[in-house]
Amino acid sequence: MSLSRRQCLGAAFGTATGAVSLGFCRPALAGAQIEEPLIDSVRSALSAAIHNSAPPVPEFQDTQSRMAYLRWRVTMGEKLQKRIPTLIARTDFLQTLWYETKRAGLDISLVLGLIQVESNFRRWAISSAGARGYMQVMPFWTKAIGDGNPASLFHMQTNLRFGCVILRHYLDRERGDLFMALGRYNGSRGRSPYPDAVFANQRNWAFVDRQD
C-alpha cells in the first residue's frame, strides 16, 4: 500500500507516546531544491567544497575523542541495521557521514533526521521531482557546481558531500535560521511540515555518550 507525502509527514509527529515515526514510511519524501542563480564567488566556493578530494577518514586529537566516535558509530550502527543490513556498508556510511557533517559544520543528528525524512536511508531513492540518493539532491546541482553527471549522486560520498554542502549553503543564506534553511533545502521555504518532520526525526538519532 502506498503512502502519500501528507500521510508520511503527519506520521512524523506520532501519537502522544511517540509510537508512530516517519522512519517507518518507505517512499522518498523529498521535495525539490529550487534552482537559483549563484553569483560567481558563491559558485566557486561551493564548487571548491565539492571537489576537495580528501578521503572521508575522521581524524581525532586524542584517544578519548576517537573512542567517543567509535561508541557513536556502534550505537548508530545498531539503529541502522534494518535499513542498511550489511556491516561494511553501514560502517562506510557512518564514517563518511561523520566526516562530511563535521566538514560542513552541521549537527550529525540533524542530518540523519533529514536523511530519514528524505530517503529513509535508501541509496537509490529517486523522488517524483528527480532528486536522488540518500540526501535527495537535485541533478541541477551537478551542473552548477559538480562534474555535470547526475548519476554521480548515487555514489555515497558524493551524495553526502553535495547534501551537506548545499544545506550549509542554505543555512548561511538564512543567517543561521535552521527552520528556513531546511525549508529551502526541501523547496518549501517558510512552511512548517518539512522542517518539523526533520526535527522530529532528529530525536531518533540523538546520542548520549554514557562514558562522559
N, C-alpha and C positions, 0 to 999 in steps of 0.2 A: 504494500500500500504506500503510495507516495504521500509526502507531507508538503504542505505549502510553506512558503517562506514565512508567512504570518504565523502559522502554527508553530514552526520551529523557534522563531524569535520569542513567541509567547511562552514556550516551554522553558526558556532560559531562566525565567523568574520562579518557576516551580510552584509547588504547593507551599503552605505555611511552614512545613517542615523541611522544605528544600529537596524533597524527594525526586522531583522532576527536574531534569537538567537538559540544557541544549546539547550536551555531549552525546545524547542518545539519538539525535537526529542525524540521519545519514546523508541527505543531499547537501551539496555545496551551497553555502548561503551567501556567497559573495554578491556584492552589488557591482559597481564598476567605477574604478577611479576615473575621474574625468580628465581628459587630455587638456592641458592648459599650456599657453605659451611660456617658455622658460627664457629668461634673459641669459646672455652668453656666460656670465660669471656663474650663475646657478647651474646651467647645463654642464659647464666644465667641472665644477665642484662635484656634482652628482656622478658624472662620468668617471672622474678620478676615484671616487669612493667605490664605484662598481668594479673598476678594472684593477685595483690593487690586488695582486695575486698572492698575498701572504697566506700560507696554509692555515686552516682553522684549528690550530693547536693552542689550547689555553696555556698561558704562562702565569706562574704564581711567584710571589716574592718570598714565600716561606712555606714550610711543610704544613702548617696549620691551615693556611688558605687552600692548599691543594687537597687536604683531607676533607675540608668542608665541601669543596666542589665534588669530590667523589661520593660523599654521602648524599648530596643533592642529586647526583646522577643516578644513584641506586634507587632513591625514593621515586624520582620521576620515571625511571625505567619500569618500576613495578606498576605505576599508574598507566603507562603507555602499552603495557604488554598485549592487551587485547586489540589495540589499534595498530600497533607495529609489532607483529609477532616475533620477528627474527631478532635475536640478541644483537648481532653485528649491526643490523640496520638501526635499531634503537640507539645503540651506543654512538654510532656515527651521527645520527640525527641530533641527539642531545649535545654532543661535543660541539658540533657545528653551530647549533642554535646558541649555545652558551657564548661561543666566540663572537658570533655576529651581533648578538644583542649587546654584549659588552662593548664591542667596537663602535656600535651606533649610539651607545649611551641610553639604552632602553631597559625597562624593567622586564626581566625574563618571564615572570609570571603573567604579565600583561600580554606579551607576545604569544605565549602558549594559549592564553584565553582567546586571543584573536585567531590563532590557527584553528582552534576548536570550532569557533563560530564559522570561519571562512570555509574550511575543507574537511573538518573532523579528522585531520591528520592523514588525508589521502593525497599521496604524491601526485597522482594522475588526475586529480579533480579538475573539471572544467565547468565553469558556470555558464548560464544561458547567455551572459554578456561576453563570454570568451575569456574570462580571467582564468589563470592557470596555476596549478600546483598548490603546495601547502598554504602559501600566503595569498593565493588568488591574485596574482599580479597581471595587469592588463598588458597585452602584447605591444601596445604602442610605446611602452617604456623601453623596450629593446631597441627601437629605432631612435628614440630620443637620447638615450644615454648608454646603450649597450652595443652589441655587435649586429643588431638588426635581425637576429634569428629567434623567433618566438619559441621554437622548440627547446631552446636552452632553458626556458623557465621550468621545464620538468626535471632539470638537474638540481639535486637537493641544495647544494651550497649556493648555486646561482639564484635559485628562488628565494632562499632565506636572506641572501645578501640584498637582492632587489627589494624585498618586502621591508626589511629593516631600514635600509637607506631611504626608501620612499616615506615610511612612517616618520622617520627622523626629520625628513624634509618638511612634511606636513606639520609636525609638532613645532618646528622652528617658524614656519609661516604663521602659525596660530599663536606664536609667542608663549608657548608652553601650555596652552589650553588643550588638555588631553581629550576632553569631550569633543571639541570642534575638530581636532586633528583626526580622531577616529572616524567622525562623520565624513570628513574629506576623503579619508582612505577608502571608505565604502561608497563614495559618491552620494552621500545623503547628509551633507553638512547642515548642521543646525537642527536635525531631527534626532529624537532620542532612542528609538528602538535598537539601532545597531550599537552605539556606544554602551547602552545599558546591558545589552547581551554580552558584549566583551567583558565588561566589568563583572557581571555575574559569573561568567566562566573563569575569569581570572582567579576567583577564590578557590577553584578546583586545583590550582597549581601553586598555591602559596606553600612555602617551605619554611618550617621552623626547625633550625638545627639544634637538636637536643644536646649536642655536645658542647655548645657555647656556655 
